Amino acid sequence: MERTIVANDVFVDVAALEEEGSTTWRLIVEEAPRSGAANMAVDQAIAEACAAGESLPTVRFYRWQPPAVSLGRLQPIADIDTIKVSSLGYEIVRRPTGGRAILHTDEFTYSVTAAMQHPLVRGGVMDAYLRISNALLAGLRQLGVHAEKAPGDVRVGADVSAVCFEVPSAYEITVGQRKLMGSAQSRRAGYVLQHGSLPLVGDITRLIDVLALPAEQAASLRRELAARACTLAQALGVDDASDKVAFGRVAAAMQHGFEQVLRVSFQPGALTPAELRRAAELIRTQFGNDEWNRQR
């Protein structure tokens, strides 16, 4: 008989987790924000270290400063108005993962990195996506959010806009049919890297300001995005200044969600000297390199 338990209304396959056993991961909670280039470089540096067996599998919680527009790995730079991005003081960075444009500001971001053969990320993209989504759901419910995940058969079509948060794809998290969290995953070079965004406060439609769209189309997309996506403050029905949407509170709840659902034992940690060196190199050659970011 299949055995499951319910953790904060999230179904967990107990037999599978018992087979895999409890495992120790590194947890990095970064109170100080980083630039877009630094955040993407750090995620990749950790992933490479995990693949090489030099670092524990890692969950990292972080923020961005200044705000950055990130593009999916294969997304055309022509999707955004680079002059408007610059005028607003935003950065442009290309993610190592797929998907579409995101404006990273006033948000909580997570990343999960592990060697590809690790039990909690093995299998296909959707297998790991589902496990991580369940952990995120448990964290959100710890915060009091009545969240759900999109069905596994949902796929984003070719006719969607350049905006990541316009519609949810498989296992992404929604509240009342509005997208709350978006995630993307990369599986290459022996590692799995998944990261995702939880908008905490503010105007969810701000990204529309920097898209390369005619005014009428931008206005229509702004209305659609406002109806289809929300911030954590909106999901909780609280003011943007509420401590219920504070970064530290969210990080603690998400940590609990991962521990509860995936039976992960966290070891608080920081970046290693080797990871810092590799991140600095990646900033120079890729994520902080304007030519590389605009190559498509």
Secondary structure, 3 states (H helix, E strand, C coil): CCCEEEECCEEEEHHHHHHHCCEEEEEEECCCCECHHHHHHHHHHHHHHHHCCCCCCEEEEECECCCEEEECCCCCHHHECHHHHHHCCCEEEECCCCCCEEEECCEEEEEEEEECCCCCCCCCHHHHHHHHHHHHHHHHHHCCCCCEECCCCCCCCCCCCCEHHHCCCCCCEEECCEEEEEEEEEEECCEEEEEEEEECCCCCCHHHHHECCCHHHHHHHHHHHHHHECCHHHHHCCCCCCHHHCHHHHHHHHHHHHHHHHCEEEEECCCCHHHHHHHHHHHHHHHCCHHHHCCC
